[in-house]
C-alpha cells in the first residue's frame, strides 16, 4: 500500500506524467519512430516538447536537413511550439487525426514503450499499482481493464493472474512498435 499525500502518491507512481519518454526509450524497445510518433506522443503526454530537438539532432547526424530540422536542433522557444506542431501536422495530416488507425497505432506503440519502462522501474510488489496509476492518468483505456487491480473481474483473480494478463497484453502490443506510416 502506498502512503503519503495525494501529490506524493502521484509522483511516486509516475502520475501527472512526471516521467516522460525519450528517444533512447524508443530505441531501447526497438520502436520504429518518425514525426507522427512524436506528434502523437506530445499530444498524448508521453513526451515533452524537447523530444523534437532530440529527433532533429538525430536526423542531422544521419545527413537529413530541412529548415524545420535546423530550427528544432537549436531547441524550441515556448512561443514557437504551437506553430511547429501545426507544421508537423500539416506535413503529415493524413496520419495525424485523432481516432484514425494511424493515430491509434502510434498511441499504442508509445503506450507499450511507456508500460515497459514502468515495468522495469517498478518492483513486482508495486507493479499493479503503477499500472493502475497509468490507467487512471491516460484516460482509462478499455483494453487494459482486465488487469487493473481495482477493477471488478468476472472471476476472483489473484495478483499473479493480473500480472500474467498484463504480460500477455504487452506481448500482444509489441507488434505496434514496428508500425510506421
C-alpha positions as CSV (number, residue, x, y, z in Angstrom):
1,X,0.0,0.0,0.0
2,X,1.3,3.4,-1.0
3,X,1.1,6.1,1.7
4,X,1.5,9.9,1.6
5,X,-0.3,12.9,0.3
6,X,-2.1,12.5,-3.0
7,X,0.6,14.6,-4.7
8,X,3.4,12.3,-3.2
9,X,1.4,9.2,-4.3
10,X,1.0,10.6,-7.8
11,X,4.7,11.5,-8.0
12,X,5.7,8.0,-6.8
13,X,3.6,6.3,-9.4
14,X,4.7,8.4,-12.4
15,X,1.5,10.4,-12.0
16,X,0.8,13.7,-13.6
17,X,3.1,12.4,-16.3
18,X,6.3,13.3,-14.3
19,X,8.1,10.6,-16.3
20,X,8.4,11.4,-20.0
21,X,9.7,9.1,-22.7
22,X,12.9,10.0,-24.6
23,X,14.4,8.9,-27.9
24,X,16.6,6.4,-26.1
25,X,13.5,4.7,-24.7
26,X,12.1,4.1,-28.2
27,X,15.5,2.8,-29.4
28,X,15.8,0.5,-26.4
29,X,12.5,-1.2,-27.2
30,X,13.2,-1.1,-30.9
31,X,10.2,1.0,-31.7
32,X,10.1,2.5,-35.2
33,X,9.5,6.2,-35.0
34,X,9.0,9.3,-37.2
35,X,7.4,12.7,-37.0
36,X,4.0,11.2,-36.5
37,X,5.2,9.3,-33.4
38,X,6.4,12.5,-31.8
39,X,3.4,14.5,-32.7
40,X,1.0,11.9,-31.2
41,X,3.4,11.4,-28.2
42,X,3.4,15.1,-27.4
43,X,-0.4,15.4,-27.8
44,X,-0.9,12.3,-25.6
45,X,1.6,13.5,-22.9
46,X,4.2,10.8,-23.4
47,X,6.9,13.3,-24.5
48,X,7.9,16.8,-23.6
49,X,8.5,19.2,-26.5
50,X,12.2,18.6,-26.2
51,X,11.8,15.3,-27.9
52,X,11.5,17.2,-31.2
53,X,15.0,18.6,-30.6
54,X,16.4,15.1,-29.8
55,X,14.9,13.8,-33.1
56,X,16.1,16.8,-35.2
57,X,19.7,16.2,-33.9
58,X,19.4,12.5,-34.8
59,X,18.2,13.4,-38.3
60,X,21.0,15.9,-38.8
61,X,23.5,13.2,-37.7
62,X,22.1,11.0,-40.4
63,X,22.5,13.7,-43.0
64,X,18.9,14.9,-43.3
65,X,18.3,18.6,-43.2
66,X,15.5,21.0,-43.7
67,X,14.5,24.4,-42.4
68,X,12.4,22.7,-39.7
69,X,15.1,20.2,-38.7
70,X,17.7,23.0,-38.4
71,X,15.4,25.2,-36.3
72,X,14.4,22.3,-34.0
73,X,18.1,21.3,-33.4
74,X,18.6,24.6,-31.6
75,X,15.7,24.0,-29.3
76,X,12.1,25.2,-29.2
77,X,11.0,28.5,-27.8
78,X,7.7,28.3,-26.0
79,X,6.1,30.9,-28.3
80,X,7.2,28.8,-31.4
81,X,5.9,25.4,-30.1
82,X,2.3,25.7,-31.4
83,X,3.5,26.7,-34.8
84,X,5.9,23.8,-35.0
85,X,3.3,21.3,-34.0
86,X,1.0,22.8,-36.7
87,X,3.8,22.4,-39.3
88,X,4.3,18.8,-38.4
89,X,0.5,18.2,-38.5
90,X,0.2,19.9,-41.9
91,X,3.0,17.8,-43.3
92,X,1.5,14.5,-42.1
93,X,-2.2,15.5,-41.8
94,X,-3.4,12.2,-43.3
95,X,-1.9,10.4,-40.4
96,X,-2.5,12.8,-37.5
97,X,-6.2,13.0,-36.9
98,X,-7.3,11.6,-33.6
99,X,-9.4,8.5,-34.0
100,X,-7.6,7.3,-37.2
101,X,-5.9,3.9,-37.4
102,X,-2.5,5.6,-37.7
103,X,-3.1,7.7,-34.6
104,X,-4.2,4.6,-32.7
105,X,-1.1,2.7,-33.8
106,X,1.3,5.4,-32.7
107,X,-0.6,5.7,-29.4
108,X,-0.3,2.0,-28.8
109,X,3.3,2.0,-29.7
110,X,4.1,4.7,-27.1
111,X,1.9,3.1,-24.5
112,X,3.8,-0.2,-25.0
113,X,7.2,1.6,-24.5
114,X,5.9,3.5,-21.5
115,X,4.5,0.4,-19.8
116,X,7.7,-1.5,-20.4
117,X,9.6,1.4,-18.9
118,X,7.3,1.3,-15.9
119,X,7.6,-2.4,-15.6
120,X,11.4,-2.3,-15.5
121,X,11.5,0.6,-13.0
122,X,9.0,-0.9,-10.6
123,X,9.2,-3.8,-8.1
124,X,6.8,-6.7,-8.7
125,X,5.0,-5.8,-5.5
126,X,4.3,-2.3,-6.7
127,X,3.7,-3.0,-10.4
128,X,-0.1,-3.5,-10.3
129,X,-0.4,-0.1,-8.5
130,X,1.8,1.6,-11.1
131,X,-0.2,0.1,-13.9
132,X,-3.4,1.3,-12.3
133,X,-1.9,4.7,-12.0
134,X,-1.0,4.7,-15.6
135,X,-4.6,3.6,-16.4
136,X,-6.0,6.4,-14.4
137,X,-3.7,9.1,-15.9
138,X,-4.1,8.0,-19.5
139,X,-7.9,8.0,-19.9
140,X,-8.9,4.5,-18.6
141,X,-8.1,2.5,-21.8
142,X,-10.8,-0.1,-22.1
143,X,-8.4,-2.8,-23.3
144,X,-6.5,-2.6,-20.0
145,X,-9.3,-3.1,-17.6
146,X,-8.7,-6.9,-17.4
147,X,-5.5,-6.4,-15.4
148,X,-6.3,-3.3,-13.3
149,X,-6.3,-4.3,-9.6
150,X,-9.2,-2.2,-8.5
151,X,-11.5,-3.1,-11.5
152,X,-14.1,-5.8,-11.0
153,X,-13.2,-9.1,-12.7
154,X,-15.6,-11.8,-13.9
155,X,-13.9,-14.3,-11.6
156,X,-11.9,-14.0,-8.4
157,X,-8.4,-13.0,-9.6
158,X,-5.0,-13.1,-7.8
159,X,-2.2,-10.6,-8.3
160,X,-0.2,-13.2,-10.1
161,X,-3.1,-13.7,-12.6
162,X,-3.4,-9.9,-13.1
163,X,0.3,-9.7,-13.8
164,X,0.1,-12.6,-16.2
165,X,-2.7,-10.8,-18.1
166,X,-0.5,-7.7,-18.2
167,X,2.4,-9.6,-19.6
168,X,0.1,-11.2,-22.3
169,X,-1.2,-7.7,-23.1
170,X,2.4,-6.4,-23.5
171,X,3.3,-9.3,-25.7
172,X,0.4,-8.6,-28.0
173,X,1.0,-4.8,-28.0
174,X,4.6,-5.2,-29.0
175,X,3.6,-5.5,-32.7
176,X,2.8,-1.8,-32.7
177,X,6.4,-0.9,-32.2
178,X,7.2,-2.0,-35.7
179,X,4.5,0.1,-37.5
180,X,5.4,3.1,-39.4
181,X,3.4,5.4,-41.7
